[in-house]
Amino acid sequence: MLSTFIDGSPEFVQALAKLQARGDSDLGRVEGVVREVLDAVRARGDEAVLAYVERFERRAPRSLVLRDFDGEGALGRLPAEARAALELAADRIRRFHEREREPGFSYSEDGVTLGLRVRPLARVGVYAPGGKARYPSSVLMSAVPAKVAGVTDVILATPLAGDASDDALLAAAYLSGITTILDAGGAQAIAAMAYGTASLPRVDKIVGPGNLYVACAKRMVYGAVAIDSIAGPSEILVVADETADARHVAADLLSQAEHDEDAYPLLLCTSADFARAVAAEVERQLSTLPKERTARTAVERQGAAFVVSGRDRLAEVADAVAAEHLSLQVAEPERLLERIGSAGAAFLGGLTPEAAGDYVAGPSHVLPTGGAVRFGSPLGVYDFVTRTSVLRYSAEALEGQGGAICALARLEGLEAHARAVEVRVRERE
């Protein structure tokens, strides 16, 4: 059952405070193992990656790196409905992210030309988990924005099964423009992409979610490469008023609860009676859910219903939670969203299920978790480019601004900075 907390009670305050601290991942307990893996892969390359694949994944890949993975053939082998759905998703994701392209700019004033040059990264690594579940959609959501940005070489790291169950993943890789597949998972895959091996060039950035070992490895290789974020369990906050349908709300909560036992299915509403109705619906729908055990565990461990009074508190508490997925099943959802600063993806109205965002809506479903939407953003084209400031001075402009430059340099005690200006200005005298 969903635990229910009434605004103003000590239990409400404690539950909300605990929820706000959910991003404090316990990475420390795996750091020793991850450091061992990173150091070994950095020193021994492919040999170490294969050794850790055998040790942790209990399998031996026929080929660690695949550049001809027959993704087109895999797409053709899929049932027609699945193939059409993947193609629709890829097309819609591409069309949305094409609107995120940055052209850069240039302008001149008073003899100074200034601008911003935007260029794509050369090589990107995309991590896609294996294990409990495999997500072709995450391959599309990570790799398509990179290709739209202009990244030439996109490497997918994922543990392959070596049978027909790989077809959906390989088809997604083909549709999204993946150029290479690294048949490995875990920290060893992150290390291989971050440092490079004899068979795999190092990447500039690693994106995509993974387990605790993957998250820890991404944090530890940051600096050698860029990363998107440290991903935690999936989460949804459904904000509901008297116009909401308890069946829809319960279905949306369970759509995230079935991801894994650590997911956060959260409800914020204005009525204790409605919270009870949603809890009853959750229980009813759980009874027929194939992943009942997983979803039930998530509901019992992290599930919560927060009951407040009025739209002002709905906005305040939603902003404090800073949810990865924010579902606004209220009257005039656009107006309420204007008052909520922190959300990864906002789903407006009762007819907009979070599942649409997971698959075919268009925006990438790779989002900050654990409250990181306070300072983070959804994965997008802007994650796969570098920006270069461009400056050019005319002689007249340097002479006109030289005095100010020298004054500021000497204010900071940096005489050589000032002289670097003066040596140029004096040459014109």
Secondary structure, 3 states (H helix, E strand, C coil): CCEEEECCCHHHHHHHHHHHCCCCCCHHHHHHHHHHHHHHHHHHCHHHHHHHHHHHHCCCCCCCEECCCCHHHHHHHCCHHHHHHHHHHHHHHHHHHHCCCCCCEEEEECCEEEEEEEEECCEEEEECCCCCCCCHHHHHHHHHHHHHHCCCEEEEECCCCCCHHHHHHHHHHHHHCCCEEECCCHHHHHHHHHHCCCCCCCCCEEECCCCHHHHHHHHHHECCEEECCCCCCCEEEEEECCCCCHHHHHHHHHHHHCCCCCCEEEEEECCHHHHHHHHHHHHHHHCCCCCHHHHHHHHHHHCEEEECCCHHHHHHHHHHHCCCEEEEECCCHHHHHCCCCCCCEEEECCCCCHHHHHHCCCCCCCCCCCCHHHCCCCCCHHHHEEEEEEEEECHHHHHHHHHHHHHHHHHCCCHHHHHHHHHHHHCCC
